[in-house]
Amino acid sequence: MSEINVTAQPDGQKSIAVLPFANLSQDMEQEYFSDGVTEEIINLLSRTPGLKVAGRTSSFTFKGKNQDLRSIGEQLGVSHILEGSVQMSGNRICITARLVNAADGQHLWSDQYDREIADIFDIQDEIALSILRQVKVQLFGEEPRATFKRYTNSPEAYQLYLHGRFFHNKFAGTTEFNKAIGYFQSALAIEPDYAIAHAGIASCYLNMWFYRLMPASRAIPLMTEATKRALELDPDIDESYLALARMHMLYEWDFASAAQAFEKALALNPNAPELHGQYGLYLALTGNTADAQEHIAQALSLEPFSLINNFYGGYVYWIAGDFGNAVAQGRKLAALDPAFWGGHMITGLNLITLQDYAEAQEALETAMEINYNGITLSACGALFGLSGEPESAHDILTQMASLSKSQVVSNYDFGIVHACIGESDTAVAYFQAAVDKHEPPMLFFRYIARDWLAGDLADERYHALIDRVAGMH
């Protein structure tokens, strides 16, 4: 077989995207398996030094779409594309893989792997090795174990884990996260030492807490336990260190420990898009906005279609005081997925600061229609307070109080609406409670006060709260 000369990217980095392998099985329930095989190959390749690998979210944007591969290559910023299919029949599996030059659509290499299900781990390694040989990437570097890492030798546990990842990656809400946790736990029932399944559980609980789907009193202990167990079983899992870093940063407000966890995760997997996005947020919160924007750019280079990374990109622009670019980022995200509330939210929040209240209201009400919770309600309440509509703001407070009986509505959510109405005594009491409970929005309070609580709404107690938060991390 002839060697392939891979075209380097402008920065000298070689690049590839792995498109979702088509499920050719008659049973559509096997969709999770073909998705899982694709994701595992992406994970294996992304740990290869010097190889840029488009992230899972962006690659899966093209699932089921018959787009021209050259166009896909341009959109993902890669020179080569791997595509293929998976067909399961009984206890056998057939995987095909094809490497394509994205510039001209030329097929450079293809192969077929017909194996028993018990050999799925060998199949994944064999495919990855073949691809790596073809793109002339150094295969066994300093950490070969990280490149071809096996977390279990049990096919049954592995398939349950893939089911869990399938629901985890939906990021759709409580039902999906609970399904993911259930599958991860079923995998652990077969193999209790399955470290990455513990890491998956930790990620689920962290996201459920952060997005107001579960109270901290329930989510944080469960996340802490799962993260600790994952790291005890295997200290070389970047997903565990990312969860640990986010907990240190967002809940414990221990930025020194967060930095160590981020650095460890980046050393294990420098191509993890979400890791760069979260690290960018960390850097912004520590005042390093230039470095933060570099990591956001890297995250979006790896995952241009990632909702979460685009979302945090907007946050980084906002923290830097670049409101125009923050609005543009929000609108880009809203165009990318109009059904995701985050793009409308970022747009609306920054339009408030620019005092474009009419456009801000349209964006924020759209976000609230999609995701009716304390996050979106409090943003609308703040808008009404700042735009001189206190009665509408009080109506929002009433809705929040009603919602709090069945969902998590944070102290910050109530506090910011009262603050924007000018009811600073009540606002301070809520903000102090929010600091006591380490609610994540208080990490951003410095910038909220900068943009919204100046002039007639300023209160010296807000500055005291800012200093208190700063002293805690």
Secondary structure by P-SEA (a helix, b strand, c coil): cccccccccccccccbbbcccccccccccaaaaaaaaaaaaaaaaaacccccccccccccccccccccaaaaaaaacccbbbbbbbbbcccbbbbbbbbbccccccccccbbbbbcccaaaaaaaaaaaaaaaaacccccccccccccccccccaaaaaaaaaaaaaaaccccaaaaaaaaaaaaaaaaacccaaaaaaaaaaaaaaaaaaccccccccaaaaaaaaaaaaaaccccaaaaaaaaaaacccccaaaaaaaaaaaaaaaccccaaaaaaaaaaaaaacaaaaaaaaaaaaaaaccccaaaaaaaaaaaaaacaaaaaaaaaaaaaaaccccaaaaaaaaaaaaaacaaaaaaaaaaaaaaacccaaaaaaaaaaaaaaccaaaaaaaaaaaaaaaacccccaaaaaaaaaaacaaaaaaaaaaaaaaaccccccaaaaaaacccccccccaaaaaaaaaaaaac
